[in-house]
Amino acid sequence: MVAAAAREIRDGELVFVGMRLPMIAFALAKRTHAPRATGLFENGIIREEPASTLLYTMGDPPNLFKATYCGDMISVMSLLQQGRVHVGFLGAAEVDRFGNLNTTWGRRNGQTVRLPGSGGACDIACLAQRTVVILAHDPQRLVARVGHITSPGNGNGGLWRRAQGLPARSGPSAIITTMGVLRFAEDGEAYLASIHPGIRVEEVLGSTGWTLRVSDNLAETPEPSEVEFGVIREIDPNHFWTKT
Amino acid sequence: MTGAAPSKLVSMRQAVDEHVPSGSTVLMGAELEQMIPFSAGHEIVRQGRRDLTLVGPISDILFDQMIGAGCVSGLMAAWVGNASSGVGYCFRRAVEHAIPNALETLDYTNFTMAMALHAAALGVPFLPTYAALGSDLPKNNGNLREFTSPVNEDRLIAVCALHPDVAIVPVQRADAFGNSHLWGNLGVAIDGARAARKVVVVAEEIVSPEVIASDPNRTLIPGFLVAAVVHEPWGAHPSPVQGYYGRDHAFFAEYHEQSRKKEDFERWLESWVLKVPSRADYLKQLGDARIADLGVREHAFTAPADFGF
């Protein structure tokens, strides 16, 4: 999942990194195919070099040490609104067939559960050129329709984003799960584009809360290379974030 | 020559007693995951404040603790939980079951929270943004209102200005008059201090005005905005202060487990807040070994900047 996420970063891009797995994906991309990518953090940090130790939050001292820039939140998040940020990473409790995200109201055992909320996720989903979602593949989490749109994807499809007034060059690009990579068709709906090694298509379909379309050119996600695997282990030696 | 200004140095007890009455709207956690004013929050709990409205983009576990302690009836935030461990259990109990009391929550995004404080800091009633268009947040937050741009046909969200009654802002160093140096990720601290009607600065160190004036670019809060200065070393623990101490990750993980059940949280609150009269006592309880472990291992001073002429 982390290796697949890292591959969404192209060299030279401005990346809204976020928390947890994306922090490792960014460091991995920097160390492999995207050495000139720049990391932006909503608390006001810009980094050319990933932090040298594992981060638990983006405000950890190693993330400030040798940063390129430390300033306020508006100075970094305004780059998103200007359209300069190429890709932003998000997690979610729920994502639906049109890439809408819910991190506000969850459902557990039939009960409504209050979750932490947007943080910067809604801002990134509205304003980044490409948004990449990372989450575990589970029918409770990949649902037909989210109960609450915390962060908009393609709404109910078609030209929905434009009708809402969202910037033309923005929107969901990929959903990376523990089973595969979903991408978005012209009509705004997600389809299975790539499947992780050892996973069967039926498993993916059975673990998705709607009838997931499958690409005619379904690919197999490349295994993490030894180099990628080594870097991940080096960044997160105790498996704090990369538990699976 | 100007007349000698009066010192604003007070104890945390005095600062809270005087500047944070029940019913206040209080900005905390303005610097996000670093420099969260835990010692101020704990004093607010000890003084039994009620009906506070807490404001902050991401406050890590401080808001959770104050909600669990029954101090809070309103919340304006982008994210409430435990940044390294997940959900905030006291927040969940309050929203889902009104335990210990009901909570009126206005959900923001980080950017719209920053814009709300920036609007207040600019002295204008609102600022426009494309963020939050298409999300469900404006449906439940009347301070995010869709409108059509007067200069083109764009749809935008008007983010209403937000004026906290008091902002509590940890800084690395301040002089006795409130002129403050802070560094690292600044979050919404600068706008927050200007947006608030009053500012309480919590400083790791008190320095002379000459130190402040030696590096005026680093003076991010001018003293005339500040009502009180509290000298409180380690006042942000378990959150970090760059150049002073690191983040106590284990403390966040322990709190996560110890707040899962209401009864456990009450024991936690008793042992880390209610029974601990001051920050000095808190540090004694934390213990020398843990404090030493969190200290700066290797200092990294900036290159000097020449203000000569």
Chai-1 contact restraints between the chains, C-beta under 6 A:
chainA,res_idxA,chainB,res_idxB,connection_type,confidence,min_distance_angstrom,max_distance_angstrom,comment,restraint_id
A,E42,B,N110,contact,1.0,0.0,6.0,A-B,restraint_1
A,N43,B,L32,contact,1.0,0.0,6.0,A-B,restraint_2
A,N43,B,N185,contact,1.0,0.0,6.0,A-B,restraint_3
A,N43,B,G187,contact,1.0,0.0,6.0,A-B,restraint_4
A,G44,B,N185,contact,1.0,0.0,6.0,A-B,restraint_5
A,G44,B,L186,contact,1.0,0.0,6.0,A-B,restraint_6
A,G44,B,G187,contact,1.0,0.0,6.0,A-B,restraint_7
A,I45,B,N185,contact,1.0,0.0,6.0,A-B,restraint_8
A,Y56,B,S84,contact,1.0,0.0,6.0,A-B,restraint_9
A,Y56,B,H249,contact,1.0,0.0,6.0,A-B,restraint_10
A,T57,B,E33,contact,1.0,0.0,6.0,A-B,restraint_11
A,T57,B,A83,contact,1.0,0.0,6.0,A-B,restraint_12
A,T57,B,S84,contact,1.0,0.0,6.0,A-B,restraint_13
A,G59,B,L32,contact,1.0,0.0,6.0,A-B,restraint_14
A,G59,B,E33,contact,1.0,0.0,6.0,A-B,restraint_15
A,G59,B,Q34,contact,1.0,0.0,6.0,A-B,restraint_16
A,G59,B,N185,contact,1.0,0.0,6.0,A-B,restraint_17
A,D60,B,R247,contact,1.0,0.0,6.0,A-B,restraint_18
A,P61,B,P240,contact,1.0,0.0,6.0,A-B,restraint_19
A,P61,B,Q242,contact,1.0,0.0,6.0,A-B,restraint_20
A,P61,B,G246,contact,1.0,0.0,6.0,A-B,restraint_21
A,L64,B,G184,contact,1.0,0.0,6.0,A-B,restraint_22
A,L64,B,Q242,contact,1.0,0.0,6.0,A-B,restraint_23
A,C70,B,G184,contact,1.0,0.0,6.0,A-B,restraint_24
A,C70,B,N185,contact,1.0,0.0,6.0,A-B,restraint_25
A,D72,B,L186,contact,1.0,0.0,6.0,A-B,restraint_26
A,D72,B,I190,contact,1.0,0.0,6.0,A-B,restraint_27
A,M73,B,A114,contact,1.0,0.0,6.0,A-B,restraint_28
A,M73,B,G187,contact,1.0,0.0,6.0,A-B,restraint_29
A,M73,B,V188,contact,1.0,0.0,6.0,A-B,restraint_30
A,I74,B,A114,contact,1.0,0.0,6.0,A-B,restraint_31
A,I74,B,H118,contact,1.0,0.0,6.0,A-B,restraint_32
A,M77,B,F111,contact,1.0,0.0,6.0,A-B,restraint_33
A,R114,B,R92,contact,1.0,0.0,6.0,A-B,restraint_34
A,R114,B,V95,contact,1.0,0.0,6.0,A-B,restraint_35
A,R114,B,E96,contact,1.0,0.0,6.0,A-B,restraint_36
A,P116,B,W79,contact,1.0,0.0,6.0,A-B,restraint_37
A,P116,B,V80,contact,1.0,0.0,6.0,A-B,restraint_38
A,P116,B,G81,contact,1.0,0.0,6.0,A-B,restraint_39
A,G117,B,A78,contact,1.0,0.0,6.0,A-B,restraint_40
A,G117,B,W79,contact,1.0,0.0,6.0,A-B,restraint_41
A,G117,B,D107,contact,1.0,0.0,6.0,A-B,restraint_42
A,S118,B,A78,contact,1.0,0.0,6.0,A-B,restraint_43
A,S118,B,T109,contact,1.0,0.0,6.0,A-B,restraint_44
A,G119,B,A78,contact,1.0,0.0,6.0,A-B,restraint_45
A,G119,B,W79,contact,1.0,0.0,6.0,A-B,restraint_46
A,G119,B,N110,contact,1.0,0.0,6.0,A-B,restraint_47
A,G120,B,N110,contact,1.0,0.0,6.0,A-B,restraint_48
A,C122,B,T109,contact,1.0,0.0,6.0,A-B,restraint_49
A,C122,B,A132,contact,1.0,0.0,6.0,A-B,restraint_50
A,C122,B,S135,contact,1.0,0.0,6.0,A-B,restraint_51
A,D123,B,T109,contact,1.0,0.0,6.0,A-B,restraint_52
A,D123,B,F111,contact,1.0,0.0,6.0,A-B,restraint_53
A,D123,B,A131,contact,1.0,0.0,6.0,A-B,restraint_54
A,C126,B,A131,contact,1.0,0.0,6.0,A-B,restraint_55
A,H148,B,D136,contact,1.0,0.0,6.0,A-B,restraint_56
A,I149,B,S135,contact,1.0,0.0,6.0,A-B,restraint_57
A,I149,B,D136,contact,1.0,0.0,6.0,A-B,restraint_58
A,P152,B,G134,contact,1.0,0.0,6.0,A-B,restraint_59
A,P152,B,S135,contact,1.0,0.0,6.0,A-B,restraint_60
A,Q164,B,L133,contact,1.0,0.0,6.0,A-B,restraint_61
A,Q164,B,G134,contact,1.0,0.0,6.0,A-B,restraint_62
A,G165,B,L133,contact,1.0,0.0,6.0,A-B,restraint_63
A,G165,B,R155,contact,1.0,0.0,6.0,A-B,restraint_64
A,L166,B,L133,contact,1.0,0.0,6.0,A-B,restraint_65
A,L166,B,G134,contact,1.0,0.0,6.0,A-B,restraint_66
A,P167,B,Y130,contact,1.0,0.0,6.0,A-B,restraint_67
